[in-house]
Amino acid sequence: MKIYINQEFCSGCGICIEFCPKKILIPSSSLSKKGVFPPVVNKIEECTECRICELYCSDFAIAVEGDNDE
């Protein structure tokens, strides 16, 4: 299980953080090159691979790779 966050695409809107049912994503403590606080992964072991973060990201900045993906 891995969550990829492309900081170059991320606008820092926080939708992924807000809608994650397990609160896996939290705001970064440092600014990206774009001047936003992108999400960072926290507590990856609690992720259920629901992919809500990936689906709601309007910037296509998040990709979830699950253990069962080929």
C-alpha positions in Angstrom: 0.0 0.0 0.0 1.4 3.4 -1.0 -0.1 6.9 -1.5 1.7 9.1 -3.9 1.3 12.8 -3.7 2.7 15.0 -6.5 3.5 18.3 -4.9 3.9 20.0 -8.3 0.3 19.3 -9.1 -1.2 19.9 -5.6 -3.0 23.2 -5.1 -3.2 22.8 -1.3 -7.0 22.9 -1.3 -7.2 20.3 1.5 -10.2 18.4 0.0 -8.3 15.1 0.3 -7.6 15.8 4.0 -11.2 16.8 4.7 -12.8 13.8 3.1 -10.5 11.0 4.2 -12.6 8.9 6.5 -9.6 7.6 8.4 -7.7 10.9 8.5 -4.7 9.4 6.8 -3.6 12.7 5.3 -2.5 15.8 7.2 -1.2 19.2 6.1 2.5 19.4 5.6 4.4 21.6 8.0 6.5 23.1 5.2 5.5 24.9 2.0 5.8 23.3 -1.4 7.5 25.1 -4.4 4.0 26.4 -5.2 3.7 28.1 -1.8 1.0 25.7 -0.4 0.9 23.2 2.4 0.4 19.9 0.5 -0.9 16.8 2.3 1.4 14.3 3.8 0.7 10.7 4.7 0.1 9.9 8.4 -0.9 6.5 9.8 -0.7 4.7 6.5 -1.4 1.4 8.3 -5.0 2.6 8.9 -5.7 3.3 5.2 -8.6 1.2 3.8 -7.7 1.9 0.2 -11.1 3.6 -0.4 -9.4 6.0 -2.8 -11.6 8.9 -1.8 -8.6 11.2 -1.7 -7.7 10.2 -5.3 -11.2 10.6 -6.6 -11.8 14.0 -5.0 -8.5 15.5 -6.0 -9.3 18.0 -8.8 -5.6 18.5 -9.5 -4.9 14.7 -10.0 -2.1 15.0 -7.5 -2.9 11.8 -5.5 -2.5 8.2 -6.6 -3.2 5.2 -4.4 -1.5 2.0 -5.1 -3.2 -0.8 -3.2 -1.8 -4.2 -2.1 -4.2 -5.9 -4.5 -3.5 -3.8 -7.5 -1.7 -5.4 -10.5 
